[in-house]
Amino acid sequence: MIKNLALEQAVGEHRALGTAITLQVFGTTDDTIINESFDLIDHYEDLLTVNRGYSEVMAINQAAGKEPVQVCSAVYDLVKLAVEESRENYGFNALIGPLVKLWAIGFNNAHVPTAEQIQEKMKLIDPNSVDLDDENQTVYLQKLGMELDLGGIAKGWIADRLRDFWRAYGVHAGIINLGGNILLVGDSPKRANGQWSVGIQDPKEKRGQNISSVMVPECSAVTSGTYERYLIVDGHKYHHLIDPRTGYPVETDLAGITTFTKDSVQAELECKRLFFAGHPIAGWHDNPDRLGAVFVYNDDHFEYDNF
């Protein structure tokens, strides 16, 4: 008897990376790979977190303005990618931690800082003030008070590493969901054409309530939006996406954007690029690894880019 791969599946849930994680592997009911994947996620979180007393990234931060820190190859490669992307100055900045903590949007001490306070923190977020030594795999933050935070890129990078792990196991189809960061592995077993259906979050509804959906091949889908964490002061809404070029939440008509790219770390970065641009970018699709994007605006209308 031929098995239905869409019905044969192993599913697991886990809490890590500050979010709820769900993994699905089609074609088997053996959850060994699911459990080993959770172990791998925990391992990477141990290396990359800035929410505990120690990790390799915390060691870099604690040595800011003092000395370079040698890290493992995985951490060095991710830090180097994050710093190089930050230097492009399109909105993504892995050094933005001091500014984010100053605003504290989403926390009990959230407030609107003074212009002087913002300018003071702006001195600590320059990605050109990071020394990277490829030969020794060391990272040095030149100024005391600088902080590296890979939260805007780590989930995508970890999802890609999980996909590598699954492919080594021979997985033909599966879904990696790291708290809304989606990576679709292989062809969907539910449709003859192998396409996957991905919902687009409605910014004004609870998570999981969609405003639209698209059909896509194997790819990653990542969403950035202003709707989950914000502060309202004197009738003005300040969302949590701080523009490192100004020190203030980015002014935009966008409520959210979802990008679809080949790799998940790429989807994380392109999501920031398009969100901070606020509109489709001419020539963006010249890279074949960028499949498309969906822009959702504050007035509830949405636009498909390349779909």
C-alpha positions in Angstrom: 0.0 0.0 0.0 1.3 3.5 -0.9 1.4 5.8 2.0 0.0 9.4 1.9 3.0 11.5 2.8 0.7 14.4 3.7 -0.9 12.2 6.4 2.3 10.6 7.7 4.0 13.3 9.7 6.0 13.9 12.9 5.1 17.1 14.7 6.7 18.7 17.8 6.4 21.9 19.8 9.1 23.6 21.8 9.8 26.9 23.6 13.1 28.6 22.8 14.5 31.8 21.2 11.8 33.7 23.2 9.0 32.2 21.1 6.9 29.2 20.4 8.4 26.8 17.9 6.7 24.2 15.8 8.4 21.6 13.6 6.7 19.3 11.1 8.3 16.6 9.1 6.2 14.8 6.4 6.7 11.2 5.4 7.3 9.7 8.8 5.8 9.5 12.3 9.2 9.0 13.9 9.9 12.1 16.0 13.7 11.5 16.5 14.7 14.2 14.0 12.2 16.6 15.7 13.8 16.1 19.1 17.3 16.3 17.8 16.3 19.6 16.0 15.1 21.0 19.3 18.5 20.1 20.9 20.2 21.9 18.0 18.0 25.0 18.5 18.9 25.1 22.2 22.6 24.7 21.4 22.5 27.8 19.1 20.5 29.8 21.6 23.1 29.0 24.2 25.7 30.5 21.9 23.8 33.5 20.7 21.5 34.8 23.4 21.8 38.2 25.1 19.2 37.4 27.6 21.4 35.3 30.0 24.5 35.9 32.0 26.7 34.1 29.6 26.9 33.2 25.9 29.5 33.8 23.3 27.7 37.0 22.1 27.4 38.2 25.7 31.2 37.7 26.1 31.7 40.0 23.1 29.4 42.6 24.7 31.0 42.4 28.1 34.5 43.0 26.6 33.3 46.1 24.6 35.9 48.8 24.7 38.4 46.4 26.4 39.6 43.6 24.2 38.7 41.3 21.3 36.9 38.0 22.0 37.5 34.8 20.1 34.3 32.9 19.3 33.4 29.6 17.5 33.1 29.5 13.7 29.3 29.5 13.7 29.1 32.6 15.9 31.8 34.4 14.0 30.2 33.8 10.6 26.8 35.0 11.8 28.4 38.1 13.5 30.3 38.9 10.4 27.2 38.7 8.2 25.3 40.9 10.7 28.0 43.5 10.8 28.5 43.6 7.1 24.7 44.0 6.5 24.6 46.7 9.1 27.2 48.7 7.3 25.0 48.9 4.2 22.8 51.3 6.3 19.4 50.3 4.9 17.8 49.9 8.3 19.1 46.7 9.7 21.6 47.3 12.5 22.8 44.5 14.8 24.4 47.2 17.2 21.1 49.0 17.8 20.6 47.5 21.3 21.4 50.6 23.3 18.8 52.6 21.4 16.2 49.9 21.7 16.8 49.6 25.5 16.5 53.4 25.7 13.0 53.5 24.2 12.1 50.1 25.9 8.9 49.8 23.8 7.0 46.7 24.8 8.2 46.9 28.4 6.9 48.5 31.5 9.5 51.3 31.4 8.7 52.4 27.8 9.0 56.1 27.2 9.9 58.8 24.6 13.5 59.7 25.3 14.9 63.2 24.9 16.8 64.2 21.7 20.0 64.4 23.8 19.6 60.9 25.2 19.0 59.6 21.6 22.1 61.3 20.3 24.2 59.9 23.1 23.1 56.3 22.3 23.6 56.9 18.6 27.3 57.1 19.3 27.2 53.4 20.3 25.5 51.9 17.3 28.0 52.5 14.5 28.8 49.1 12.8 32.0 50.6 11.6 33.2 50.6 15.2 33.5 46.7 15.1 36.8 45.0 14.4 36.5 41.6 12.7 39.6 39.3 12.6 39.0 36.5 10.2 42.3 34.7 11.0 41.7 34.5 14.7 37.9 34.6 14.6 37.8 37.5 17.1 35.2 40.3 17.4 36.0 43.6 19.1 33.4 46.3 19.9 35.6 49.5 20.1 33.5 51.5 22.5 32.5 50.8 26.1 28.7 50.4 26.1 28.4 49.0 22.6 26.2 45.9 22.3 25.8 43.2 19.7 22.3 41.8 19.4 21.6 39.2 16.7 17.9 38.9 17.5 17.0 40.4 14.1 18.8 37.8 12.2 19.4 34.7 14.4 16.1 33.0 13.9 16.5 33.0 10.1 20.1 31.7 10.4 19.0 28.9 12.8 16.2 27.9 10.5 18.7 27.5 7.7 20.9 25.4 9.8 17.9 23.2 10.7 17.1 22.8 7.0 20.7 21.7 6.4 20.3 19.1 9.2 17.0 17.8 7.8 18.5 17.4 4.3 21.3 15.4 5.8 18.7 13.2 7.3 17.0 12.8 3.9 13.8 14.8 4.7 11.8 15.4 1.6 9.2 17.8 3.0 8.7 19.7 6.2 7.9 23.1 7.9 10.1 24.9 10.3 8.2 27.6 12.2 10.3 29.6 14.6 7.6 31.9 16.1 6.3 33.1 12.7 9.6 32.8 10.9 8.6 30.1 8.4 11.0 27.9 6.3 9.3 25.5 3.9 11.5 22.5 3.1 11.0 20.6 -0.1 7.8 20.3 -2.1 4.5 20.3 -0.4 3.0 16.8 -0.2 -0.5 18.2 -0.1 -0.5 19.5 -3.7 0.5 17.9 -7.0 2.4 21.0 -8.1 4.4 21.0 -4.8 3.3 24.6 -3.9 2.8 25.7 -0.3 0.0 28.0 0.9 1.3 30.8 3.2 -1.1 33.2 5.0 -0.4 36.9 5.3 -1.0 38.2 8.9 -3.8 40.8 9.3 -2.1 43.5 11.3 -5.3 44.4 13.2 -6.1 40.9 14.3 -4.7 38.3 16.6 -1.7 36.3 15.3 -2.8 33.6 12.9 -5.7 35.7 11.5 -4.8 36.3 7.8 -5.6 39.2 5.5 -4.6 37.2 2.4 -2.5 34.2 1.3 -0.1 33.3 -1.5 1.1 30.1 -3.1 4.9 29.6 -3.1 7.5 27.0 -3.9 10.1 25.9 -1.3 11.2 29.1 0.4 11.2 31.1 3.6 8.6 33.7 4.7 9.4 36.3 7.3 7.1 39.2 8.5 8.0 42.5 10.1 5.3 44.8 11.4 4.4 47.8 13.7 1.3 46.1 15.2 2.6 43.9 18.1 4.7 46.3 20.2 4.1 50.0 20.4 3.8 53.0 22.8 1.1 55.7 22.6 2.0 59.2 24.1 -0.1 62.3 23.5 -2.0 60.5 20.8 1.1 59.6 18.8 1.9 55.9 18.2 5.6 54.9 18.5 6.2 51.3 17.3 9.2 49.2 18.3 11.1 49.2 14.9 13.7 51.9 15.6 15.5 53.4 12.6 19.2 53.4 13.3 19.7 56.3 10.9 17.5 58.7 13.0 17.2 57.1 16.4 13.4 57.2 16.2 10.7 54.6 15.2 10.6 54.7 11.4 7.9 56.8 9.9 5.9 54.7 7.5 2.5 54.0 6.1 3.3 50.2 6.4 1.6 48.1 9.0 3.6 45.0 8.0 5.5 43.3 5.3 6.2 39.7 4.4 9.1 38.7 2.3 9.7 35.4 0.5 13.2 34.3 -0.3 15.2 31.1 -0.8 17.0 31.3 2.6 15.5 32.3 5.9 18.4 34.6 7.0 17.9 36.4 3.7 14.2 36.7 4.3 15.0 38.4 7.7 17.3 40.9 6.1 15.2 41.6 3.1 12.1 42.1 5.3 14.0 44.9 7.1 15.3 46.4 3.8 11.8 46.7 2.3 10.1 47.7 5.6 12.5 50.6 6.1 12.2 51.6 2.4 8.4 51.6 2.9 7.7 50.5 -0.7 8.8 48.1 -3.4 12.4 48.7 -4.6 13.2 48.8 -8.3 15.6 46.0 -9.2 14.9 44.1 -6.0 13.8 41.0 -8.0 17.0 40.9 -10.1 18.3 38.5 -7.5 16.5 35.2 -8.3 16.6 34.1 -4.6 14.1 36.9 -3.8 10.7 35.5 -4.7 8.4 38.3 -3.8 6.8 40.3 -1.0 3.4 41.4 0.3 3.0 45.0 1.7 0.2 45.6 4.1 -0.6 49.3 4.8 -2.2 51.1 7.8 -5.4 51.8 5.7 -5.9 48.0 5.4 -5.1 47.7 1.7 -2.3 45.4 0.6 -0.1 45.0 -2.5 1.6 42.0 -4.0 5.1 42.5 -5.3 6.1 39.9 -7.9 3.1 37.6 -7.2 
